[in-house]
Amino acid sequence: MATPTTPPSIPAQPWLKKIQWDEHGLVPVIAQEAATGDILMFAWMNREALAKTVETGEAVYWSRSRKKLWHKGEESGNVQKVLEIRLDCDEDVVLLKVEQAGGIACHTGRHSCFFQKFENGDWNAIDPVLKDPDTIYTKPKKSK
């Protein structure tokens, strides 16, 4: 996995230094809906993503698969307005308390990414799809 780097534009601020970043320069992040307490999703941030989140007031993550910053809602419009940022006791997990635009946090069109429940020996999708993901995410047209 490529290691995300912190560009020189991100100052080495004391509050960023307090976080226990992993060997790839990442920290796990939990997004929780402030109004309901629902856990919406889990993602990763590097220093730049966290600094941009603080700067903009909207959640910005590090996409490990795309190897780039990911402003939540940049494609879907379902941005996360950050109301509060917390750090756990070991200083190695960040919690974002957010307002979820559109009520959809998951790319499957559901409210939460945690929509599968283990019951009767298997995983079952128990939360409904609120919006068809094909209508949320536009796919680029192939050129001929």
N, C-alpha and C positions, 0 to 999 in steps of 0.2 A: 504494500500500500504506500502510495506517495505521502510524504509528510508535508502537511500544510505549513507554510512559513508565514511569519508575521512580517508584513511589509514595513519598511522604515516609517511609513506614515502613522503607524500605530505606536504611540508613546509607551514606554515601559512604565506604566502607572502602577503605583503601589497596590491598588485594588485588583489589578490583573495579576500581579505577582503573588498574591495571597492564594490564588487557586492552584490546586495540585493537578497540573496538566499531565496527561499520560505521555508515554514515550513518543507518540505521534503529534504531540502538541494539542490534544483534544480533551474536552471534558464532556461527560454525558449530561444531557439536559432533559428535564421533564417539563412538558407544558400542561398546566392545569387550568381549567376554566374557573375563573375567580368567582363567578356568581353561583355555580353549582358544586364546585369541588371535583367535578369529573376530570379524570386524567385523560387528556386528549391524545397525546403522542409522546414519543421518545425520539430524541435526535442528538446530534453532536454539535459542538461549537469549538472553533479555534479562537485565539485572542482577537483577531480581526472581526469575527462574527459577533462576539460578545460586545466589543467596543461599538460596532455599528448598531447593535440592538439598543445599547444605552443611548447612543447618539440620536437614533431615529424614533425610539419608542415603539418600534415594531420588531417582531422576532426575525432574526437573521441567523441561519444555521450554516454548518459546513456539510455539504453533501459529499459523503465518502465515495459514492458510486460515480458522481460527475466530477469529483475533485475540484469543486469550486464553491463559492459562497452561494447560498440559496435563501433569498428573501421569501419567507413563507407567504404564499398567496400571489407571487409574481405572475403566475400563469392563470390561476383559478380565481383570483380576486378575494380569496378567503384569507385575508391577512390576520395576523394575531397582534392586537394592540397590547403591549406589555404594561401591566399595572404595577407589578412588583417583581423584584428579582431577589431570590434567596440562595444562600450557599449552605450546604449541609455541614454537620459537625466535623467531618473529616476533611472538609474543604475540597471535595473531589466530585461533587454532583451539584448542578445548578437546577433550581426550580423557578420556572417562569409562571406567574399568575397572569392569565391573559383574558382578554375579551376576544372571542373567536368570531370574526366577520362571517356572515352567511350561515353560521351554525355548523359548518363542515370543516373538520380538521384533517380528515383522512382522504388520501387520493382515491379511495374506493367509493367516495361519495357519502361516507358515513360521518356521524358526529365525532366519533372517537376512533382511533386506530385499534383500540382494544375492544373489538366487537365480537371476538370469538371466545366462547366459554367452554371449558372442559367439563363434559358431563356424559355419563354412561359410556366411559372409555374412549371418547372421541371429542374433537373440537367442533363446535357448532356455532355458526354465525347467528347471533341472537339480536343484533341491532339492525334496523332497516337501512337500506340505501336511501338517502334523502334526495339525492340527485344523481342521475346517470353520469358516471365519470367521462363518458364520451362527449357529453354536452358541456362539461367543465373544462376539459383540456383539449385544445385544438391541436390537431396533428398537422405538421407541415405537409403541404401538397408535394407529391413527387413530380419532379420535372421530367418531361419526356424527351 
